[in-house]
Amino acid sequence: MAINDGGGRCVSADIAAGIPPAAALFHSLADETRLRIVQRLARGEARVVDLTAELGLAQSTVSKHLACLRDCHLIDYRAEGRQSFYSLTRPELMDLLASAEQLLAATGHEVALRPAPGQAEEAVS
């Protein structure tokens, strides 16, 4: 899947196209692959190779989605040698996911969008 296939544009591209920032943010999180990446990074930082193995996705797909999430400032990376370690940058994102879990549960659709207590490897930076 390409990021710009109409169903998965990045937040900044949506905003540039005239979509309000709030709608652009939710549009960004509506993509299943990006949501899975956010869920994984909620447990702690990860490299592209870790994400491809854990999510069963191609490296190019993961890299494109990481670039999109970086573009909207939800994630960032730190370089260590030739490796890049990605992590969440906004702890408020966990609050948003918690609220989404509660809302979905109230409408009869229980989901887990955040790591279970004790499952987080490290705090969101």
Residue frames relative to the residue before (quaternion, step in Angstrom):
aa qw qx qy qz dx dy dz
M 1.0000 0.0000 0.0000 0.0000 0.00 0.00 0.00
A 0.3151 -0.7355 0.5704 0.1855 3.55 -0.89 0.90
I 0.5784 -0.6041 0.4215 0.3504 3.55 -1.06 0.73
N 0.7797 0.3411 -0.1771 0.4944 3.60 0.88 -0.87
D 0.3288 0.7679 -0.4949 0.2393 3.59 0.97 0.73
G 0.6604 -0.5003 0.3045 0.4698 3.58 1.23 0.29
G 0.7548 0.3582 -0.2108 0.5074 3.59 1.09 -0.56
G 0.8043 0.2495 -0.1232 0.5251 3.57 1.19 -0.15
R 0.1948 0.8001 -0.5453 0.1567 3.58 0.90 0.80
C 0.5476 -0.6260 0.4546 0.3188 3.51 -1.22 0.54
V 0.6843 -0.5090 0.3415 0.3950 3.53 -1.23 0.55
S 0.6955 0.4705 -0.3086 0.4467 3.61 0.74 -0.96
A 0.6260 0.5182 -0.3419 0.4719 3.61 1.05 -0.64
D 0.6333 0.5199 -0.3255 0.4719 3.59 1.03 -0.76
I 0.6664 0.4931 -0.3050 0.4687 3.56 0.90 -0.92
A 0.6439 0.5170 -0.3184 0.4656 3.60 0.98 -0.84
A 0.6758 0.4761 -0.2868 0.4841 3.58 1.15 -0.62
G 0.6358 -0.5778 0.3139 0.4042 3.59 1.28 0.15
I 0.4837 0.6406 -0.4538 0.3871 3.59 1.25 0.16
P 0.5116 -0.6546 0.4491 0.3287 3.64 -0.82 0.91
P 0.6375 -0.5805 0.3478 0.3683 3.60 -1.03 0.75
A 0.6427 0.5193 -0.3438 0.4462 3.64 0.92 -0.78
A 0.6594 0.4902 -0.3068 0.4803 3.57 0.94 -0.85
A 0.6375 0.5318 -0.3263 0.4520 3.58 1.02 -0.78
L 0.6317 0.5297 -0.3317 0.4587 3.59 1.00 -0.81
F 0.7015 0.4538 -0.2771 0.4745 3.58 0.80 -0.98
H 0.5929 0.5497 -0.3586 0.4666 3.58 1.11 -0.61
S 0.6426 0.5273 -0.3125 0.4598 3.57 1.00 -0.85
L 0.7221 0.4311 -0.2459 0.4820 3.59 0.91 -0.90
A 0.5575 0.6164 -0.3859 0.4005 3.59 1.25 -0.24
D 0.5731 0.5740 -0.3882 0.4376 3.59 1.22 -0.27
E 0.4790 -0.7126 0.4324 0.2753 3.59 -0.64 1.11
T 0.6568 0.5120 -0.3248 0.4483 3.59 0.91 -0.82
R 0.6739 0.4741 -0.3079 0.4757 3.59 0.87 -0.85
L 0.6274 0.5230 -0.3410 0.4654 3.59 1.00 -0.71
R 0.6430 0.5113 -0.3225 0.4703 3.61 0.99 -0.78
I 0.6336 0.5140 -0.3296 0.4750 3.58 1.04 -0.75
V 0.6412 0.5117 -0.3199 0.4740 3.60 0.93 -0.87
Q 0.6423 0.5200 -0.3254 0.4596 3.60 0.93 -0.88
R 0.6706 0.4900 -0.3049 0.4661 3.58 0.91 -0.86
L 0.6911 0.4759 -0.2865 0.4624 3.60 0.90 -0.89
A 0.5304 0.6054 -0.4111 0.4280 3.60 1.21 -0.29
R 0.6563 0.4960 -0.3043 0.4803 3.60 1.19 -0.47
G 0.7245 -0.3539 0.2443 0.5387 3.59 1.23 -0.30
E 0.6843 -0.5046 0.3301 0.4100 3.51 -1.26 0.31
A 0.0547 -0.7891 0.6118 0.0008 3.52 -1.27 0.55
R 0.4180 -0.6658 0.5574 0.2672 3.53 -1.27 0.52
V 0.6725 -0.4687 0.3670 0.4398 3.57 -1.26 0.29
V 0.6533 0.5224 -0.3219 0.4435 3.58 0.90 -0.87
D 0.6214 0.5284 -0.3367 0.4704 3.60 1.07 -0.70
L 0.6813 0.4957 -0.2851 0.4569 3.56 0.90 -0.96
T 0.6456 0.5127 -0.3385 0.4536 3.60 0.93 -0.79
A 0.6706 0.4935 -0.2994 0.4659 3.58 0.96 -0.84
E 0.7194 0.4635 -0.2577 0.4485 3.58 0.83 -0.97
L 0.7586 0.3725 -0.1992 0.4961 3.58 1.02 -0.78
G 0.3943 -0.7472 0.4592 0.2745 3.58 1.26 -0.19
L 0.5033 0.6440 -0.4130 0.4018 3.55 1.08 0.77
A 0.5878 -0.5632 0.4463 0.3715 3.55 -1.27 0.39
Q 0.6190 -0.5646 0.4029 0.3685 3.55 -1.17 0.64
S 0.6581 0.5148 -0.3215 0.4456 3.59 0.91 -0.84
T 0.6332 0.5277 -0.3266 0.4624 3.59 1.03 -0.75
V 0.6658 0.4951 -0.2971 0.4726 3.56 0.87 -0.96
S 0.6628 0.5174 -0.3102 0.4435 3.59 0.89 -0.91
K 0.6541 0.5084 -0.3145 0.4634 3.59 0.95 -0.82
H 0.6816 0.4735 -0.2924 0.4751 3.58 0.94 -0.83
L 0.6110 0.5268 -0.3493 0.4766 3.59 1.08 -0.65
A 0.6320 0.5268 -0.3320 0.4614 3.59 0.98 -0.80
C 0.6443 0.5167 -0.3190 0.4649 3.57 0.98 -0.79
L 0.6775 0.4829 -0.2928 0.4712 3.59 0.88 -0.91
R 0.6186 0.5173 -0.3383 0.4850 3.59 1.11 -0.63
D 0.6217 0.5703 -0.3265 0.4262 3.55 1.04 -0.85
C 0.7415 0.3529 -0.2214 0.5260 3.59 1.04 -0.68
H 0.5021 -0.7181 0.3759 0.3014 3.58 1.32 0.43
L 0.4144 0.6937 -0.4885 0.3294 3.59 1.07 0.67
I 0.7746 0.1456 -0.0920 0.6086 3.56 1.22 -0.49
D 0.0493 -0.7518 0.6526 0.0802 3.52 -1.36 0.20
Y 0.3030 -0.7467 0.5574 0.2001 3.55 -1.25 -0.01
R 0.2083 -0.7148 0.6440 0.1759 3.48 -1.37 0.28
A 0.3571 -0.7340 0.5415 0.2012 3.53 -0.98 0.89
E 0.0061 0.7507 -0.6605 0.0138 3.51 -1.12 0.81
G 0.7847 -0.0993 0.0158 0.6117 3.53 -0.09 1.28
R 0.7801 -0.2709 0.2307 0.5147 3.56 -0.78 -1.05
Q 0.6159 0.5541 -0.3396 0.4454 3.57 1.27 0.04
S 0.2051 -0.7438 0.6220 0.1332 3.54 -1.22 0.60
F 0.1791 -0.7756 0.6015 0.0679 3.54 -0.90 1.03
Y 0.2188 -0.8012 0.5508 0.0821 3.57 -0.55 1.23
S 0.0487 0.7822 -0.6193 0.0475 3.55 -1.14 0.73
L 0.5830 -0.5571 0.4566 0.3759 3.53 -1.31 0.33
T 0.2799 -0.7761 0.5441 0.1525 3.57 -1.06 0.72
R 0.7543 0.3639 -0.1751 0.5177 3.56 1.17 -0.52
P 0.2979 -0.7706 0.5334 0.1810 3.62 -0.33 1.17
E 0.5481 0.6219 -0.3909 0.3999 3.59 1.20 -0.46
L 0.5485 0.6179 -0.3935 0.4032 3.57 1.18 -0.46
M 0.6284 0.5235 -0.3392 0.4647 3.60 1.06 -0.67
D 0.6147 0.5281 -0.3407 0.4766 3.59 1.09 -0.68
L 0.6424 0.5221 -0.3156 0.4639 3.57 0.98 -0.85
L 0.6715 0.4843 -0.2965 0.4761 3.59 0.94 -0.88
A 0.6166 0.5331 -0.3446 0.4657 3.61 1.05 -0.71
S 0.6587 0.4967 -0.3060 0.4752 3.58 0.95 -0.85
A 0.6382 0.5192 -0.3273 0.4648 3.58 1.01 -0.77
E 0.6170 0.5344 -0.3441 0.4640 3.60 1.02 -0.76
Q 0.6718 0.4982 -0.2949 0.4621 3.59 0.90 -0.95
L 0.6624 0.5063 -0.3050 0.4604 3.57 0.91 -0.88
L 0.6716 0.4839 -0.3023 0.4727 3.58 0.91 -0.87
A 0.6294 0.5232 -0.3364 0.4657 3.60 1.01 -0.75
A 0.6569 0.5180 -0.3091 0.4524 3.58 0.99 -0.81
T 0.7165 0.4018 -0.2433 0.5157 3.57 1.19 -0.49
G 0.6330 -0.5902 0.3101 0.3934 3.57 1.28 0.39
H 0.6522 0.4778 -0.3159 0.4966 3.59 1.22 0.37
E 0.0911 -0.8221 0.5615 0.0253 3.57 0.19 1.27
V 0.0685 0.7729 -0.6255 0.0820 3.54 -0.90 1.02
A 0.2897 -0.7139 0.6040 0.2041 3.54 -1.28 0.40
L 0.0755 -0.8238 0.5618 -0.0012 3.55 -0.42 1.23
R 0.7247 0.3425 -0.2056 0.5615 3.56 1.29 -0.32
P 0.6079 -0.5350 0.4170 0.4127 3.57 -1.21 0.37
A 0.5473 -0.5857 0.4777 0.3595 3.54 -1.17 0.58
P 0.6303 -0.5267 0.3886 0.4175 3.61 -1.13 0.53
G 0.7867 0.2702 -0.2270 0.5065 3.55 -0.89 0.96
Q 0.6088 0.5668 -0.3547 0.4269 3.59 1.24 -0.20
A 0.5557 0.6134 -0.4012 0.3924 3.60 1.14 -0.49
E 0.3977 -0.7250 0.5162 0.2231 3.56 -0.90 0.97
E 0.7848 -0.0692 0.0800 0.6107 3.54 1.08 -0.80
A 0.6118 -0.5596 0.4057 0.3846 3.55 -1.20 0.39
V 0.5664 -0.5583 0.4726 0.3796 3.54 -1.23 0.49
S 0.4043 -0.7402 0.4834 0.2345 3.57 -0.83 0.97
